[in-house]
Structures are given as structure tokens and as C-alpha cells.
Amino acid sequence: MRALIVYVSIHHKNTEKVAKAMADVLNADLSKPRKIKPAEVGKYDLVGFGSGIYWWRHHWALLRLVDNLPRMEGKKAFIFSTAGMNTPWYTSTTSGRGSRTP
């Protein structure tokens, strides 16, 4: 099975760390969205798409690539994201459920 992980990782490179760990397990190729053409993605049996969360969404470059993909009948895909959300509403929501936020 040929696998590919397409990712964007900007600030702390956390998404890149996750992408590389998954690629090691899956024996997958890694690419940034700007380095791969939509038609090339179809050559893979499994494709992962990941990025940090920027303004409550995945990175625009990743979304643009996905918007331009051809139909991929029979292919498997997954998404993943990382986010460092140290905002008051997020902290109060999680701590209210018994967790501790550093």
C-alpha cells in the first residue's frame, strides 16, 4: 500500500513531528501542499492531510490542495490537526471537566 501524508507545520513544528511519526509507522511519503500536484495524490492508496489550526481552520494551503483534488474513488484518507489553544474559554471548558491545563 502506498501512503502519503501532506502537512503544513509553521510555528512550533508540532504538526511536522506528528506527520513524521505517522509516516514512520505507515512507511509513507511526506509532502507539503505546495510541493505536490493534485493529480499526484491519486497515485497513493492512503492519504493523510494535516496542519496546525489557524484562525479556527486548517491551513489555507492544505484546504486549497484538497479543493483541487480529482475524485479518488476507492482511496482511503484521513485528517489530523494540532493546536495550542491557550484561550480562556478553552481552558475553563477543559478544567471544568476535571482536567488540568498547564
N, C-alpha and C positions, 0 to 999 in steps of 0.2 A: 504494500500500500504506500503510495506516495503522499506525503503530508507537507503542508506549508503553513507557516504562521506569519501573518502580516501584522505588524505592530507599529505604534508610534509611542515613543518614550522621550519626554523632553526634560522635565525638571530634575528629578532625583534618580532617574533611570530605573525606577521600581518595575515599571511595565516590561522593560527590557529584561530584567532579571527573571521575571515570571515567564516571559516568552522563551528565553534561553533554557530554563529548566524544563518546560514542556517540550521544547524541541529536542532536548537530550533524550527524554523518555520516548518520544514518538519517532525519533530519528528523522525529524522534519527539517526542511529548508526554512530559513528565516529571510524576511524581506521587509523593507519599509514600503508604504503605499506608493511613493513616488518612484520607486525603483523597479516596479513590476507593472506590466501591461495587463489590462483586464483579460485579454484572451489567454495569457499565460497561466492565469489562475485556474482555468478549466482543465489544465493538464494534471491536476492533483486530485486524489480521491478524497482527501480530508483537508479542510482549510480552516484555520483559526484566525479570528480577527480581534485585535486587542489594542487598547490605548488607555491612557490616563483619562480622567474625566475633566473636561474643561468647560466651565460655564454650564454645568449640568448635562453635558453630552460627550459622546466620543469625539475624538479629534476630527476636524473637518476633512483632512486628507484621507483618513480611513473611510469616512462616510462617502466621500466623492468616488473612491475606488469601488465601493460596494454598489453605489448607484449606477456605475458604468459596467458592471459585470453582465455578461450574457447569461441566459438561463443555464442552470447547471443541474440538469435532471440526473437523479441518482447519486449525486455527490453529497458528502456529509460536511457540515460546517458547524462552528461554534464561535461564540464571542466571549471575551473576558475583559475586565477592566480593573484598574487600580485607582484609588482616590485617597488622598489625605484630607479628610473633611473635618477640620478642627473648627467647626462653626457652633455657636451656642445652641441652636435648635437640635443639631445632630447629637451633641454631647448630652443634652438633657434628655433626649429621647432614649439613647442607649443606656445612660446611667439610671434612668427610671425603670429599666428592666433588669436591674441588678448587676450590670457590667460596670467596669471601671475604665475610665478614659484617662490615659497618662497626661 
